[in-house]
Amino acid sequence: DINLLREAMRGMSNKTWLWTRSDGPAQIHYSAPDGRDFAWLVGERRVAQGQWQVNTMPNASGQMITQICLRYPGSSMPGLSAGWTCREAGKMFYDMTEREAGDPLRINGRSEALFVLDRPPASLAEVQARVRG
């Protein structure tokens, strides 16, 4: 459905989001409007540069589903994949710990974070307070 596709694009484009539901460390992402994605992981100084995209694919029962895909070519950071990793868009948005518009943490285009996150943040606001510092 083209509307779901557009909605998912809007939901990702120019958004900062916190992801704590994975095997690896907690992650903060900034997904730029041009399809680039920057991932700042707890315990890492380096910011991984990758890409995001939204597409539709048939699921096991043949229904078309909208999914969000991420990849980080050349990255060896835990929890990030060099190849496309996709999840159903609705589930991904539901599973995001937090999401807000823009790039308040100023990670767009960075290869290094302003500081190392020593533990998973409780919220984006907590990190924002340190960035403004």
N, C-alpha and C positions, 0 to 999 in steps of 0.2 A: 504494500500500500504506500503510495507516494507521500501521503500525509505523515505516516509513521516515520518514513525515511527523513523527511524534512524536520520533524519534531526531534528526532535523534541527533541530527546535524546541529540544530539549534541548542540542544541540551549539552553538546560537547564543545562547540566552537566558542573560543574566548572564555573558557571556564577554568577555574582552579578547583581541584577536588582532592579529597583525602580518601585513601584506600587502606583499610586495616584488615581486610578479609582475605589473607593469602598465607601461604606457607612461609614466604620470605618476610623481610622487614616491612613495616608500614611505609606507605608511599604517598607523596604529595605530587600531583601532576598539574601542569598547566598545558591545556590543549589549545593551541593557537588556531585562528580561523583558517590558516593556510594548510592545515593538516599536519603540522609539526607538533610533537608532544615532548614535553620536558618532564622527566621524573626525578624527584629528589627523594632519596631513600634514607630512612633512619640509619644512622651510623656511617653514612657516606658523605664525603666532601664533594665528590664529583657529581654533576647533574647529567643523567643519561639523556641523550637526544635521540628521539625516535619519531614515529609517525602514528597518526590515528586515521581511521576511515570508517565510514558507515556503509553497509551494503545489505542486500537482501539475499537470502538463500532458502531453499526448501528444507524444512526440518524432516525428521524421520517419517512423519506421516504425510509428507508432501505439501504441507502448508508453508507459504512464504513467511519467513520471519525476518525482522530487521535486527541486524547485529552490529556491534561496535567492535572494531579490531584495532589492536595495538601491536607495534613491533619496534625493536631497538637493535638494528643491525650493528654488529661489532661489540655489543655490550655483554659483559660477563657478570653483571650484577645479579644477585639472587632475586628471584621473583620477576625478572624481566626476560623476555624471549626475543631472540634474533629474528625468528620467523613470525608471521602474523598469528596472533592469539585472539580469537573472537568469542564474545559472549552475547547472548540475547540482550538487546538494548534495554528492555523494561527491567529485566533482572539486574543488569549492571547498574542502572540508575538507582534501583531500590537498594542495592548492596553498597553503594557509595556511602561512606560515613558522613560526608558533608560535601557540598558543592556550592560555589558562589561565582558570580560574574566577574570577569576581568582577571588581572594578574596582580593582586595586592601583595604577593610575596616576591614580586620582581624576579621570577625565574626564567621568563621568556628570553631565549638567546644565550643564556648562561651555560658555561661548562663547569662552573664551580659554584657551590652554594655559598651564601654569606656566612654561614656557620654550620657546624655539624649538629644534627638533631641527635641527642643522646638517648632519647626514648620516644615512643609513639606519642604524638601530641594529642591532647584531649579534644582539641578543636583547631580550626584554621585561625581563629581569632588569637589563640595562644601564640601561634607562630608569628602572626602579623604583628603582635605587640613587640616581639623580639626583633623583627625586621625593621620596624620603625625606630626602635631603641634609641 
